[in-house]
Amino acid sequence: MDPLDIVLLFAAAILALFSRATMKRLALRRFGRANEALLEVDFWRATSGEALTRGILFVELLSWLACILLVAALASKSLVR
């Protein structure tokens, strides 16, 4: 396995968790509550039209997508060998 893929996987996971915590904190500040299961929806409503804060949502979603792709890449490399 390539060590760079593993480092990128951990970095993407940490970035996703950090952005999720930021989203939860902003949703709690604006709404007074945040539903863990629907945090993205609550956050979208709380930040109506704010480009910078909505960017946090896209960073989180893209970070999780990167995690999925990196896990798939690592799995395919280990299956081929």
C-alpha positions as CSV (number, residue, x, y, z in Angstrom):
1,M,0.0,0.0,0.0
2,D,1.1,3.5,-0.8
3,P,1.8,5.5,2.4
4,L,0.7,8.7,0.6
5,D,-2.8,7.2,0.1
6,I,-3.0,6.4,3.8
7,V,-1.9,9.9,4.8
8,L,-4.4,11.5,2.4
9,L,-7.1,9.3,3.7
10,F,-6.5,10.4,7.3
11,A,-6.2,14.0,6.2
12,A,-9.5,13.9,4.4
13,A,-11.2,12.2,7.4
14,I,-9.8,14.8,9.8
15,L,-10.9,17.6,7.5
16,A,-14.4,16.1,7.2
17,L,-14.8,15.7,10.9
18,F,-13.5,19.3,11.5
19,S,-15.9,20.8,9.0
20,R,-18.8,18.8,10.5
21,A,-17.9,20.1,14.0
22,T,-17.9,23.6,12.6
23,M,-21.2,23.1,10.9
24,K,-22.7,21.8,14.2
25,R,-21.4,24.8,16.1
26,L,-22.8,27.3,13.6
27,A,-26.2,25.5,13.5
28,L,-26.4,25.5,17.3
29,R,-25.6,29.1,17.4
30,R,-28.2,30.1,14.8
31,F,-31.0,27.6,15.6
32,G,-30.3,26.6,19.2
33,R,-30.4,23.0,18.2
34,A,-28.8,20.7,15.7
35,N,-30.0,17.3,14.5
36,E,-27.0,14.9,14.1
37,A,-28.7,12.9,11.4
38,L,-29.8,15.9,9.4
39,L,-27.0,18.3,10.2
40,E,-26.4,19.2,6.6
41,V,-30.1,20.2,6.1
42,D,-30.1,22.2,9.3
43,F,-26.9,23.9,8.3
44,W,-28.2,24.7,4.8
45,R,-31.3,26.4,6.4
46,A,-29.2,28.3,8.9
47,T,-26.9,29.8,6.3
48,S,-29.3,31.1,3.7
49,G,-27.2,32.5,0.9
50,E,-23.9,32.9,2.7
51,A,-21.3,31.6,0.3
52,L,-18.4,31.3,2.8
53,T,-20.4,29.2,5.3
54,R,-22.0,27.1,2.6
55,G,-18.5,26.3,1.4
56,I,-18.0,24.5,4.7
57,L,-20.8,22.1,3.7
58,F,-19.2,21.4,0.3
59,V,-15.8,20.9,1.9
60,E,-17.4,18.3,4.3
61,L,-19.2,16.5,1.5
62,L,-16.1,16.5,-0.8
63,S,-13.9,15.3,2.1
64,W,-16.2,12.3,2.6
65,L,-16.2,11.6,-1.1
66,A,-12.4,11.7,-1.1
67,C,-12.4,9.2,1.8
68,I,-14.5,6.8,-0.1
69,L,-12.4,7.1,-3.2
70,L,-9.2,6.6,-1.3
71,V,-10.5,3.6,0.5
72,A,-11.6,2.1,-2.8
73,A,-8.1,2.8,-4.3
74,L,-6.4,1.2,-1.3
75,A,-8.7,-1.8,-1.5
76,S,-8.1,-2.2,-5.2
77,K,-4.3,-2.1,-4.8
78,S,-4.4,-4.7,-2.0
79,L,-6.7,-7.0,-4.0
80,V,-4.5,-6.8,-7.1
81,R,-1.3,-7.8,-5.3
